[in-house]
Amino acid sequence: MLLSALLGALGSVSVMAQTNVYSLNAVGYINVTLSPGFNIVSCPLLCTDPTGAQDNTLSNLFVNTNGQYKGWQVYGWNGNYINDSGTRGGWADGGNQTINPGQAIWMQNPSNITTTVTFVGTVPTGPLTNVLSPGYNLIGSIVPASGDIVTNSIMNFTNAFKHDAVYAYNPLTTNYLDYSAAGNPVNWNADGDPILPSVGGGFWYFNATTANVTNYWVENYSVSNP
């Protein structure tokens, strides 16, 4: 079945960047723009290496065998930063950290030129659960989506805790747009609902619970029933 259904479904709720997402069947590709300086990047596709094995590692998504990413810095997050850097012929620490759907990383583009990277892979179907640990989480959508993460029918993030926060970084202004949750039931501040800025982008999510409670962002997409 054609995954044009995905494009139509997501487009109808303004969560798909129509100009840089193309899909056929369950396989598709996205183009992610990396501005000079820092960018938050995610990969909402299940990708494979040349042998066909699933591989969402840095070295497979950002192939650096010829030094294409020489001087670039990468920072993953697992409660602490995990750093890797591009060299003349690879990644200094092996490029082993993952960028699985739902995860995000910081990437520093050291040049003054905007770079576009293309990810090719299978669109996840679900329900799809993103685990949000107490404290800070560096995340993106598990599916190729952008826009209001609360009101659309696929991202549908409606179970925030009071005092949770979203920090969306804009690489063009180098500033954050922040959203904080308040009230009971939870609603968001005067800036409105949190926004995922772009397909293949991401944000910081702060789980503010003081009871060491894990939260879950559950997205739901099916090719046959979007």
N, C-alpha and C positions, 0 to 999 in steps of 0.2 A: 504494500500500500504506500502511495506517495506520501512523503512527509511534508508536502505542501499543506497538509492539514495542520501541522504544527505551526507553520508560518501564519496561516489564517487565524488559528485560535489565539496565538500569542499577539498577533497584530491587532486583533479585535479588542484586546484589553490593554493595548499600548505598552506591551512589555518586550517586544522584539524589535531590535534595530534592523529594519528592513534592508538597509543599504549594505550591511556587511555580514548577513547570515544567509546561507544557502544550504538547502537540505534535499536529499533524495532518499526515499525509503528510510531506513533507520540510520543511515550514514550521512554525515554532513560535514561542513567546515565553517569556521568562523574566522574573520579577520579582526585582529586586535591591534589597536593603534597605541604605540608607546611613545609618548612625548619626551622631549629632552628633560632630564631630571628624574624624579621619582614617580612611579606608577604603581597602583595596586592591580594585580593581574590574577585572573582565575582561568581555568580551562573546564568549561561545562560539557565536555565530551569524554568518552572512554576511548583513548587513543591506543595505537599499537605500534610496535617497533617493526623493523624490516622483516623479521621472521613471522610476524602475525601475532606475537604475544602481546597481551595488554601491557601498556607501559606509559604511565603518566609522569615519568621522572623528568627532571629539569633537562638532562642531557638528551632525552628523546624529543622533547617539545621544542627545545632551543638548541638545535644541532650546531656545535661550535668547533667542528673538526678543522676548519680553515681559519679560525680566529674571528668569525663573524661577530662574536660578542666579547671580544677582547676588551678588558677594562670595565665591563658591566659588573654591577654588584647585585646580588640576590639575597633577600632576607626572608626565610620562612619563619613560622612562629609555632612553638609548642609549649608556650608558657615562658620561653626564652627565645631570642633570635637565633636562627640557624643561618650562618653566612656561607655563601659560595661566591666565587668571582671568576669571570671569564679570562682565559689566558690565550696565548697565541694558537694553541691547538687543542683546547678542551676546557674543562672546568677544574679549578684548582683543587676542590674537594670531591671531584668525581661526578658532580651533577646528579647525585643519588636522591636528593630530597624530592618528594612527590608534590604534584599539583593536581590532585584528584578532584573530580567534580565536588564542589562545595568548599574546597580549600582555596586560599588565596595567598599570594606572596607579594612582597615589595620587589620591584626591579628598578635599578637606577641606570638610566640611559645616559652615558657620559658625554655623548656627542650633542651637537646643536641641531641635529636632524631628526625629524619624526620617523620612526621605524614601524612597519607593519609586519606582524607575524601571523601566520596562518596555522590553525589547529585543525586537524582532520580526525574524525572519529565517529563513534556511535552516540546518538543522543540517549541519555539515561531515561528510563521509564520507571514508574513507581506506583505506590508511595515511596518517597525518597527522603531520608532523615539526615539532617545535619545536626550533630551534637554540639551544644553550646555550653561549654564548661563555665563554672563560676569565674568571674573576672573577664579578661579580654580574649576575644576570638577574632582571628583574621580569616574572613570567609567571603564567599560569593554564592550565587545561585547554583544549584546542582544542574539545572537545565539552562539552555541558551536564552536567557531572559533578562530584561532590564525594566526600569520604571518603578512604580509604586509597589512595594513588596507586600503591602497589607491588603489592598482592595481587589487585586486581580485573582482569578480563579485558579491559577497554577502555583504561583509563589505563596500566596495566601498565608502570610505570617501574622497570625492574630493572637498569639498566646504569649506576648511579652510580659515580663514581670514589671511591676512598678519600680521606677528609678533605673530601669535598663536604658541603654543609650546606643545610638548608631553614629559613627563618625565616617563620613564619606569624603575622601580626599579628591580634590580637583587639581590635576597636575598642571593645568594652564595657569591657575591663580596661586598654586602652592598653598592653598588654604583648605581647611575642613569645613564642611557643612554638617552641623551636629543636630541630632534629634534626641529628645529625652522622653521617656514614658512616665506618665503621671496618672493619678486618679484611680478610682476603683468602681467599675471596671477600668482597665488600663486604656488610656488614650494617649495621643502624642501631642507634643507642644505646639506652639503657634506656627512653627515651620511646616506643620503638616506631617503626613506619613513619611517614613524613611524611604529614600529613593536609591535604588541600585543604578549608578550613573550610566553604565553601558554594558552590553553583552561582553563577557570576558573581563569585566571589572570586578571590584570587590569593595569591602569596607570593614572597619573594625566594629564588632558587636561587643558591648559590655554587658555581661550578665551580672546584675547588681545584687543578686540574692545574698543574704548574710547567713543563710542556713546551709551553705555548701550544696545547693540544689542544682542539678543539671537541667538545662532547658533543651527543647527540641524544636527545630524548624522543619516541618514536614511539608514538602512539596509533592504534587501529584500530577503526573502526566502519563498518558497512554496514547500510543500511536493510533489505536483503533477507536479510542474514546476520549478525545481531548477535552 
